[in-house]
Amino acid sequence: MKRQSIAEALRDGIVEEMQRDPRVFCIGEDIGVPGGWGGAFTVTLGLHEKFPDRTINTPIAELGFFGIAVGAAIMGSRPIADVQYGDFLFLASDQIINNAAKLRYMSGGQLSVPLVMRAPVGATGRGSQHAQNMERFFTCVPGLKVVAPSNAYDAKGLLKAAVRDDNPVMIFEHKLLYGSKGARAEPGAVDATSDIPEYDFTVPLDKAAVIREGGDVTLIAWLLMAHFSHAAAVDLARSSIAAEVVDVRSLSPLDWNTLLASARKTGRVVIVEEGPKSGGVGAEIAAGLSERLPGLAIARVASPDIPVPFSPTLEHAYRPDAARITDAVRRLLAH
């Protein structure tokens, strides 16, 4: 076992998959610049030295290099496409939504698109155009699998499973969870390190994880909010409130079995997400739980329906934290 950050675990996962399968290659902006950071958040650091012919730097043209990746995937390669910030997925959305997600269906299964797409998300002092949580925009696209790891073990296992899957998989990674160092260290970062086994492993692309047991209320969250929800559960335990915390991990497809089992157990659910409240993943989970468990008590904690502010003070007020989650639980229990 070795203790690793998410950035380190992803890096090792990519290297292992490239060693295992010569069809795997990486493509993106600044992912293999000599003397560079290794992408925007160090995940591909040193990759160009190990695989110079399979680490492809591109111009700042997301639509173009995602088109290359889709075409390569159709022809039998297994590309890993990397955007510097998740917000830039909008620029590649035609290739992602109209080609990658649809071609298997449109061809009656004759084509497959084994494409992995990696995207950093989350508010980290960079303003509205480099801070969005993009999950809401892609979980609603039929044909895409979407995952969101909150720790290093899941990050590596999900990435390796995604590379081996014959469908397009989008991996959202929170910037405050990478654990990057040096010039890429993030103020306010949260410890998401894990003990990583030396043997080969994968994490299923369709399973949630119960990361804390409890019987009074269920907290459902992912990425940074899974950590804040766990912190809230620890705080609630001081008041003898036992909160169960479910890390969704797989946003599409959702693991309804795990979500429903926890909701039935506690009878109360608080859904926590960093993105705006309206039309988010939390809204879909709330609707799905309500349809399946009529009468279930549900509350949601999310950011307001405004762009992410640039001011650090406003950004802190914008994004949910453990205290806000705790307050939501107490209000739900009071009814």
BALUMMAR-375405 format. One line per 4 residues: their letters; for each residue x, y, z of N, C-alpha, C. Coordinates in steps of 0.1 Angstrom, whole numbers, plus 5000, padded with zeros to 4 digits. Example, Ala and Ser with C-alpha at 12.3 -4.5 7.8 and 13.67 -1.06 7.14 Angstrom:
! residues 2
AS	5132 4943 5078 5123 4955 5078 5132 4967 5078 | 5128 4978 5071 5137 4989 5071 5129 5000 5079
! end
This chain:
! residues 335
MKRQ	5008 4988 5000 5000 5000 5000 5009 5012 5000 | 5004 5023 4994 5011 5036 4994 5000 5047 4995 | 5003 5057 5003 4994 5068 5005 4996 5078 4993 | 4985 5081 4986 4986 5090 4974 4975 5100 4974
SIAE	4978 5111 4968 4967 5121 4965 4960 5117 4953 | 4949 5124 4950 4941 5121 4938 4950 5124 4925 | 4957 5135 4925 4966 5137 4913 4976 5126 4911 | 4982 5121 4922 4992 5110 4921 4985 5097 4916
ALRD	4973 5095 4922 4966 5082 4919 4961 5082 4905 | 4956 5093 4900 4952 5094 4886 4964 5092 4877 | 4975 5099 4880 4987 5098 4872 4992 5083 4871 | 4992 5076 4882 4996 5062 4882 4986 5054 4874
GIVE	4973 5057 4876 4963 5049 4868 4965 5051 4853 | 4968 5063 4849 4970 5065 4835 4982 5058 4830 | 4993 5058 4837 5005 5051 4833 5003 5036 4832 | 4996 5031 4842 4993 5016 4842 4985 5012 4830
EMQR	4975 5020 4827 4966 5017 4816 4973 5018 4803 | 4982 5028 4802 4990 5030 4789 5000 5018 4788 | 5006 5014 4799 5015 5002 4799 5007 4989 4795 | 4995 4988 4800 4987 4976 4798 4982 4975 4784
DPRV	4978 4986 4778 4971 4986 4765 4977 4997 4756 | 4984 4993 4745 4991 5003 4736 4981 5012 4729 | 4968 5009 4730 4958 5017 4723 4954 5029 4731 | 4958 5030 4743 4955 5041 4752 4965 5053 4749
FCIG	4960 5065 4747 4968 5077 4746 4961 5088 4753 | 4969 5099 4756 4964 5111 4762 4965 5122 4752 | 4954 5131 4753 4954 5143 4744 4948 5154 4751 | 4954 5166 4750 4949 5178 4756 4959 5189 4756
EDIG	4956 5200 4763 4964 5212 4762 4974 5212 4774 | 4987 5213 4770 4998 5214 4779 5000 5202 4788 | 4995 5190 4783 4996 5179 4792 5010 5172 4792 | 5019 5176 4782 5032 5170 4782 5043 5180 4777
VPGG	5042 5192 4783 5052 5203 4780 5065 5201 4788 | 5076 5199 4782 5089 5198 4790 5090 5209 4800 | 5092 5206 4812 5094 5216 4822 5081 5222 4827 | 5069 5217 4822 5056 5222 4825 5051 5216 4838
WGGA	5038 5219 4840 5031 5214 4852 5026 5200 4851 | 5024 5195 4839 5017 5182 4836 5002 5184 4836 | 4998 5192 4826 4984 5197 4826 4981 5207 4836 | 4969 5212 4838 4966 5223 4847 4968 5219 4861
FTVT	4967 5206 4865 4968 5202 4879 4977 5191 4882 | 4988 5189 4874 4999 5180 4876 4996 5165 4873 | 4984 5162 4869 4980 5148 4867 4989 5141 4857 | 4993 5148 4846 5000 5142 4835 5015 5145 4836
LGLH	5020 5149 4848 5034 5153 4849 5043 5141 4846 | 5053 5143 4838 5062 5132 4834 5057 5122 4824 | 5045 5124 4820 5039 5114 4811 5046 5114 4797 | 5049 5126 4792 5056 5127 4779 5069 5120 4778
EKFP	5076 5119 4790 5089 5112 4791 5087 5097 4789 | 5077 5092 4795 5074 5077 4794 5068 5073 4781 | 5059 5082 4776 5052 5078 4764 5052 5090 4754 | 5063 5094 4748 5064 5106 4740 5055 5105 4728
DRTI	5052 5093 4723 5044 5092 4711 5029 5091 4714 | 5026 5090 4727 5011 5088 4731 5007 5099 4741 | 5015 5110 4742 5011 5121 4749 5010 5133 4740 | 4998 5137 4736 4997 5146 4725 4992 5160 4730
NTPI	5001 5170 4729 4997 5183 4732 4990 5190 4720 | 4980 5197 4724 4971 5203 4713 4971 5218 4714 | 4967 5225 4704 4964 5240 4705 4952 5241 4714 | 4949 5254 4718 4937 5257 4726 4925 5257 4717
AELG	4920 5245 4715 4909 5242 4705 4902 5230 4709 | 4893 5231 4720 4887 5219 4726 4878 5211 4715 | 4871 5219 4707 4862 5212 4698 4871 5204 4688 | 4882 5209 4685 4891 5201 4675 4897 5189 4681
FFGI	4903 5190 4693 4909 5178 4698 4899 5168 4704 | 4888 5172 4708 4877 5162 4711 4872 5155 4699 | 4872 5162 4688 4869 5155 4675 4879 5145 4672 | 4892 5148 4673 4902 5138 4671 4901 5126 4680
AVGA	4898 5129 4693 4896 5118 4702 4884 5109 4699 | 4873 5115 4695 4861 5107 4691 4865 5098 4679 | 4871 5104 4669 4874 5097 4657 4884 5085 4660 | 4894 5088 4669 4903 5078 4672 4897 5066 4680
AIMG	4887 5070 4689 4880 5060 4696 4872 5051 4687 | 4865 5057 4677 4857 5049 4668 4866 5039 4660 | 4879 5043 4657 4888 5035 4649 4896 5025 4658 | 4893 5024 4671 4899 5014 4679 4909 5018 4690
SRPI	4912 5031 4690 4921 5036 4701 4912 5038 4713 | 4919 5041 4725 4912 5044 4737 4918 5057 4743 | 4914 5068 4738 4919 5081 4742 4914 5086 4755 | 4923 5093 4762 4920 5101 4774 4921 5115 4771
ADVQ	4910 5122 4770 4910 5137 4766 4909 5145 4779 | 4917 5155 4780 4919 5163 4792 4917 5178 4789 | 4907 5184 4796 4905 5198 4795 4911 5205 4807 | 4916 5217 4806 4922 5224 4817 4912 5227 4828
YGDF	4901 5231 4824 4890 5234 4833 4877 5229 4827 | 4868 5223 4836 4856 5217 4832 4847 5227 4824 | 4848 5240 4827 4840 5250 4819 4842 5249 4804 | 4854 5245 4800 4858 5244 4786 4851 5233 4779
LFLA	4844 5224 4786 4837 5213 4779 4826 5219 4770 | 4821 5231 4774 4811 5237 4765 4816 5239 4751 | 4829 5242 4750 4835 5244 4736 4836 5231 4728 | 4836 5220 4736 4836 5207 4729 4823 5199 4729
SDQI	4812 5206 4733 4800 5200 4736 4794 5193 4723 | 4796 5198 4711 4790 5192 4700 4796 5178 4697 | 4809 5177 4699 4816 5164 4697 4812 5154 4708 | 4810 5160 4720 4807 5151 4732 4792 5146 4731
INNA	4783 5156 4729 4769 5152 4730 4763 5147 4717 | 4767 5152 4705 4761 5148 4693 4769 5136 4686 | 4781 5134 4690 4789 5123 4684 4793 5113 4694 | 4801 5116 4704 4805 5105 4713 4794 5098 4720
AKLR	4784 5106 4724 4773 5100 4732 4762 5092 4723 | 4762 5096 4710 4751 5091 4702 4755 5080 4692 | 4768 5079 4688 4772 5071 4676 4769 5056 4678 | 4771 5051 4691 4768 5037 4693 4753 5034 4690
YMSG	4745 5043 4695 4730 5041 4693 4726 5043 4678 | 4732 5053 4672 4728 5056 4658 4733 5045 4649 | 4744 5038 4652 4749 5028 4644 4744 5014 4647 | 4734 5013 4656 4728 5001 4660 4738 4992 4667
GQLS	4748 4998 4674 4758 4990 4681 4770 4986 4673 | 4771 4990 4660 4782 4987 4652 4794 4995 4655 | 4792 5007 4661 4803 5015 4665 4804 5016 4680 | 4815 5017 4686 4817 5021 4700 4827 5032 4701
VPLV	4825 5040 4712 4833 5052 4714 4840 5051 4728 | 4850 5043 4730 4857 5041 4743 4866 5053 4746 | 4859 5064 4750 4866 5077 4752 4865 5081 4767 | 4876 5084 4773 4876 5090 4787 4878 5105 4786
MRAP	4870 5112 4793 4871 5127 4793 4873 5131 4808 | 4884 5138 4810 4887 5143 4824 4885 5158 4825 | 4879 5162 4836 4876 5177 4837 4876 5181 4851 | 4885 5191 4855 4885 5197 4868 4873 5206 4870
VGAT	4866 5206 4882 4855 5214 4885 4856 5220 4899 | 4847 5230 4902 4847 5235 4915 4852 5249 4917 | 4846 5256 4926 4850 5270 4929 4863 5271 4937 | 4873 5278 4931 4886 5279 4937 4893 5292 4935
GRGS	4885 5303 4936 4890 5316 4934 4894 5320 4920 | 4888 5314 4910 4891 5317 4897 4880 5324 4889 | 4869 5327 4895 4858 5334 4889 4849 5326 4881 | 4839 5332 4875 4827 5325 4870 4830 5315 4858
QHAQ	4841 5318 4850 4843 5310 4839 4853 5299 4841 | 4858 5297 4853 4868 5287 4856 4864 5280 4869 | 4851 5279 4872 4847 5275 4886 4834 5267 4886 | 4828 5264 4875 4815 5258 4875 4816 5243 4878
NMER	4805 5238 4885 4804 5223 4886 4795 5219 4874 | 4801 5212 4865 4796 5209 4852 4787 5196 4852 | 4785 5190 4863 4778 5177 4863 4764 5178 4857 | 4757 5188 4861 4743 5190 4856 4742 5190 4841
FFTC	4752 5194 4834 4751 5196 4819 4753 5182 4812 | 4759 5173 4818 4763 5160 4811 4756 5148 4817 | 4751 5148 4829 4744 5137 4834 4730 5135 4827 | 4726 5145 4821 4713 5144 4813 4714 5139 4799
VPGL	4727 5136 4795 4729 5132 4781 4729 5117 4780 | 4719 5111 4773 4719 5096 4771 4731 5092 4764 | 4737 5081 4768 4749 5076 4761 4762 5079 4768 | 4762 5088 4778 4774 5092 4785 4773 5085 4799
KVVA	4785 5080 4804 4786 5076 4818 4794 5088 4825 | 4790 5091 4837 4795 5103 4844 4799 5098 4858 | 4811 5100 4862 4816 5097 4875 4823 5108 4882 | 4824 5108 4895 4829 5120 4903 4836 5115 4915
PSNA	4849 5111 4915 4855 5106 4927 4858 5116 4937 | 4857 5112 4950 4860 5121 4961 4873 5117 4969 | 4879 5106 4965 4892 5102 4971 4901 5096 4961 | 4913 5094 4965 4923 5089 4956 4921 5075 4951
YDAK	4916 5066 4960 4913 5052 4957 4903 5052 4946 | 4892 5059 4948 4881 5059 4938 4886 5065 4925 | 4894 5076 4926 4898 5082 4914 4906 5073 4905 | 4915 5066 4911 4923 5056 4903 4915 5045 4898
GLLK	4906 5039 4906 4898 5028 4902 4888 5031 4892 | 4882 5043 4893 4872 5047 4883 4878 5050 4870 | 4890 5057 4870 4897 5060 4858 4901 5047 4850 | 4906 5037 4857 4910 5025 4851 4898 5018 4845
AAVR	4887 5018 4853 4874 5012 4847 4869 5019 4835 | 4871 5032 4835 4866 5041 4824 4874 5038 4811 | 4887 5036 4813 4896 5033 4801 4892 5020 4795 | 4888 5010 4803 4884 4997 4798 4870 4996 4793
DDNP	4862 5006 4796 4848 5006 4792 4847 5009 4777 | 4837 5004 4770 4835 5006 4756 4826 5018 4753 | 4822 5025 4764 4814 5037 4762 4821 5050 4766 | 4817 5062 4762 4823 5074 4766 4820 5076 4781
VMIF	4831 5080 4788 4830 5082 4803 4836 5095 4806 | 4828 5103 4813 4833 5116 4818 4836 5116 4833 | 4849 5120 4836 4853 5120 4850 4855 5134 4855 | 4846 5138 4865 4848 5151 4871 4856 5150 4883
EHKL	4866 5159 4884 4876 5159 4895 4876 5173 4901 | 4875 5174 4914 4874 5187 4921 4888 5192 4923 | 4890 5205 4920 4903 5211 4921 4908 5211 4935 | 4899 5212 4945 4904 5213 4959 4907 5199 4965
LYGS	4905 5188 4957 4908 5175 4962 4920 5169 4955 | 4926 5175 4945 4937 5169 4938 4949 5166 4947 | 4952 5176 4957 4964 5174 4965 4977 5177 4957 | 4976 5186 4947 4987 5190 4939 4997 5198 4948
KGAR	5009 5198 4944 5019 5205 4952 5026 5216 4944 | 5035 5223 4951 5043 5234 4944 5034 5245 4939 | 5037 5248 4926 5030 5259 4919 5015 5256 4918 | 5011 5243 4919 4997 5240 4917 4990 5237 4930
AEPG	4996 5240 4941 4989 5238 4954 4977 5247 4955 | 4966 5242 4960 4954 5250 4960 4951 5255 4974 | 4949 5268 4976 4945 5273 4990 4931 5267 4993 | 4930 5262 5005 4917 5256 5010 4915 5242 5006
AVDA	4926 5235 5001 4925 5221 4997 4921 5212 5008 | 4914 5202 5005 4909 5192 5014 4917 5179 5012 | 4920 5172 5023 4928 5159 5022 4919 5148 5016 | 4922 5144 5004 4915 5133 4998 4924 5121 4995
TSDI	4935 5120 5002 4944 5109 5000 4938 5096 5004 | 4944 5085 4999 4939 5072 5002 4952 5063 5002 | 4950 5051 5009 4960 5041 5008 4956 5033 4995 | 4966 5032 4986 4964 5026 4973 4971 5013 4972
PEYD	4964 5002 4969 4971 4989 4968 4980 4989 4956 | 4991 4980 4957 5000 4979 4946 4994 4970 4934 | 4984 4962 4937 4978 4953 4927 4969 4961 4918 | 4966 4955 4907 4956 4961 4897 4942 4960 4903
FTVP	4934 4971 4902 4921 4971 4907 4913 4982 4899 | 4900 4980 4899 4890 4990 4893 4879 4992 4903 | 4872 5003 4901 4860 5007 4909 4849 5007 4899 | 4837 5000 4902 4826 5000 4892 4821 5014 4889
LDKA	4817 5016 4877 4812 5029 4872 4798 5032 4875 | 4791 5023 4882 4777 5024 4885 4773 5022 4900 | 4783 5024 4909 4780 5021 4923 4783 5033 4932 | 4774 5036 4941 4776 5046 4951 4783 5039 4963
AVIR	4788 5046 4973 4795 5041 4984 4790 5047 4997 | 4786 5039 5007 4783 5044 5020 4796 5046 5028 | 4799 5059 5031 4812 5062 5037 4811 5064 5052 | 4798 5065 5057 4796 5066 5071 4782 5060 5074
EGGD	4781 5051 5084 4768 5045 5087 4761 5054 5097 | 4747 5054 5096 4739 5061 5105 4724 5057 5103 | 4716 5061 5113 4702 5056 5112 4692 5068 5112 | 4696 5080 5115 4687 5091 5117 4684 5099 5104
VTLI	4694 5101 5095 4692 5109 5083 4703 5104 5073 | 4700 5105 5061 4710 5102 5050 4714 5115 5044 | 4728 5116 5043 4734 5127 5035 4739 5122 5022 | 4734 5127 5011 4738 5122 4998 4747 5134 4991
AWLL	4759 5130 4987 4768 5141 4981 4778 5134 4973 | 4787 5142 4967 4798 5137 4958 4809 5148 4958 | 4820 5144 4953 4832 5153 4952 4834 5161 4966 | 4837 5174 4965 4840 5181 4978 4829 5180 4988
MAHF	4816 5180 4983 4805 5180 4992 4804 5167 5000 | 4810 5156 4995 4811 5143 5003 4819 5145 5015 | 4830 5153 5014 4839 5156 5025 4831 5165 5035 | 4825 5175 5030 4818 5184 5039 4806 5177 5046
SHAA	4800 5168 5039 4789 5161 5045 4794 5151 5056 | 4805 5145 5054 4811 5137 5064 4815 5145 5076 | 4820 5157 5074 4823 5166 5085 4811 5170 5093 | 4800 5173 5085 4787 5176 5092 4782 5164 5100
AVDL	4784 5152 5095 4779 5140 5102 4787 5138 5115 | 4800 5141 5115 4808 5141 5127 4803 5151 5137 | 4800 5163 5132 4794 5173 5141 4781 5169 5147 | 4772 5164 5139 4759 5160 5143 4759 5149 5154
ARSS	4770 5140 5152 4771 5129 5162 4773 5134 5176 | 4779 5146 5178 4780 5152 5191 4767 5155 5198 | 4757 5156 5189 4743 5158 5194 4735 5146 5194 | 4741 5134 5192 4735 5121 5192 4726 5120 5180
IAAE	4729 5126 5169 4722 5125 5156 4732 5116 5147 | 4727 5105 5143 4735 5095 5135 4732 5097 5120 | 4741 5104 5113 4739 5107 5099 4746 5097 5091 | 4739 5091 5081 4746 5082 5071 4750 5090 5059
VVDV	4762 5088 5055 4768 5096 5043 4770 5087 5032 | 4763 5090 5020 4764 5082 5008 4772 5091 4998 | 4783 5086 4994 4791 5092 4983 4786 5087 4970 | 4779 5095 4962 4772 5090 4950 4782 5084 4940
RSLS	4794 5090 4938 4804 5085 4929 4800 5085 4914 | 4790 5076 4912 4784 5075 4898 4772 5084 4897 | 4774 5094 4889 4762 5103 4886 4754 5099 4875 | 4759 5091 4866 4751 5086 4855 4758 5073 4850
PLDW	4752 5061 4853 4739 5059 4859 4740 5061 4874 | 4729 5065 4880 4728 5066 4895 4725 5052 4900 | 4731 5050 4912 4730 5037 4919 4718 5038 4928 | 4706 5036 4922 4694 5037 4929 4692 5027 4941
NTLL	4698 5015 4939 4697 5005 4950 4703 5010 4963 | 4715 5016 4962 4722 5021 4974 4715 5033 4979 | 4711 5042 4971 4704 5054 4975 4691 5051 4982 | 4683 5042 4976 4670 5038 4982 4672 5030 4995
ASAR	4682 5022 4996 4684 5014 5008 4687 5023 5020 | 4695 5033 5017 4698 5043 5028 4686 5051 5032 | 4679 5056 5021 4667 5064 5024 4656 5057 5032 | 4654 5044 5028 4644 5036 5035 4649 5034 5050
KTGR	4661 5032 5052 4667 5030 5065 4665 5042 5074 | 4667 5054 5069 4667 5066 5078 4653 5073 5077 | 4647 5073 5066 4634 5080 5064 4636 5095 5061 | 4648 5100 5061 4650 5114 5059 4663 5115 5050
VVIV	4663 5124 5041 4674 5126 5032 4677 5141 5030 | 4690 5144 5031 4695 5157 5027 4705 5155 5015 | 4702 5162 5004 4711 5160 4992 4719 5173 4991 | 4732 5171 4989 4741 5182 4990 4749 5183 4977
EEGP	4749 5194 4970 4758 5196 4958 4763 5210 4958 | 4774 5211 4951 4781 5225 4950 4775 5234 4940 | 4769 5228 4929 4764 5236 4919 4751 5243 4923 | 4746 5252 4914 4733 5258 4917 4722 5248 4919
KSGG	4712 5252 4927 4701 5243 4931 4692 5239 4920 | 4688 5249 4912 4678 5246 4901 4684 5237 4890 | 4677 5227 4887 4680 5218 4876 4693 5210 4878 | 4697 5208 4890 4710 5201 4892 4708 5186 4894
VGAE	4719 5179 4897 4719 5165 4899 4710 5162 4912 | 4712 5171 4922 4704 5169 4934 4689 5169 4931 | 4685 5178 4922 4670 5178 4918 4666 5165 4912 | 4674 5159 4904 4671 5146 4898 4670 5135 4909
IAAG	4680 5135 4918 4680 5125 4929 4668 5127 4937 | 4664 5139 4941 4652 5142 4949 4640 5137 4942 | 4639 5140 4929 4627 5135 4921 4626 5120 4921 | 4637 5114 4919 4638 5099 4918 4634 5093 4931
LSER	4639 5098 4942 4636 5093 4955 4621 5095 4958 | 4616 5106 4955 4602 5109 4958 4593 5100 4950 | 4596 5097 4938 4588 5088 4930 4588 5074 4935 | 4599 5070 4940 4601 5056 4945 4597 5054 4959
LPGL	4598 5065 4967 4595 5064 4982 4586 5076 4985 | 4573 5075 4981 4564 5087 4985 4563 5089 5000 | 4564 5102 5003 4563 5106 5017 4577 5107 5024 | 4588 5104 5016 4601 5106 5022 4604 5120 5025
AIAR	4610 5123 5036 4613 5137 5039 4627 5140 5032 | 4626 5151 5024 4638 5154 5016 4641 5169 5017 | 4654 5172 5019 4659 5186 5018 4671 5187 5009 | 4673 5199 5004 4685 5200 4995 4693 5212 4999
VASP	4706 5210 4998 4716 5221 5001 4724 5223 4989 | 4724 5235 4983 4732 5238 4971 4735 5252 4971 | 4743 5256 4960 4746 5270 4958 4735 5278 4952 | 4734 5291 4954 4723 5299 4948 4724 5299 4933
DIPV	4713 5303 4927 4713 5303 4912 4719 5315 4906 | 4732 5317 4908 4739 5328 4903 4753 5323 4898 | 4760 5330 4889 4773 5326 4886 4782 5326 4898 | 4793 5317 4897 4802 5317 4908 4809 5330 4910
PFSP	4809 5336 4922 4815 5349 4923 4831 5348 4924 | 4837 5359 4921 4852 5359 4921 4857 5363 4935 | 4851 5372 4942 4855 5376 4955 4856 5364 4964 | 4868 5362 4971 4869 5350 4980 4858 5350 4991
TLEH	4855 5362 4996 4844 5363 5006 4831 5358 5001 | 4828 5363 4989 4815 5359 4983 4815 5344 4979 | 4826 5340 4974 4827 5326 4970 4825 5317 4982 | 4830 5320 4994 4828 5313 5006 4813 5313 5010
AYRP	4807 5324 5008 4793 5325 5011 4784 5317 5001 | 4789 5316 4989 4782 5310 4978 4781 5295 4980 | 4792 5289 4983 4793 5274 4983 4789 5268 4996 | 4781 5257 4996 4777 5251 5009 4789 5246 5017
DAAR	4788 5246 5030 4798 5241 5038 4792 5231 5049 | 4800 5226 5058 4796 5216 5068 4785 5223 5077 | 4787 5235 5080 4777 5242 5089 4764 5243 5083 | 4763 5246 5070 4751 5247 5063 4744 5234 5062
ITDA	4752 5223 5060 4746 5210 5059 4740 5206 5073 | 4747 5209 5083 4743 5206 5097 4729 5213 5100 | 4729 5226 5096 4716 5233 5098 4705 5227 5090 | 4707 5223 5078 4696 5217 5070 4691 5204 5077
VRRL	4700 5196 5082 4697 5184 5089 4688 5187 5101 | 4692 5197 5109 4685 5200 5121 4671 5205 5118 | 4670 5213 5107 4656 5218 5103 4647 5206 5099 | 4653 5197 5091 4646 5185 5086 4641 5177 5098
LAH	4649 5175 5108 4646 5167 5120 4635 5174 5128 | 4635 5187 5128 4626 5194 5136 4611 5194 5131 | 4609 5190 5118 4596 5189 5113 4589 5176 5116
! end
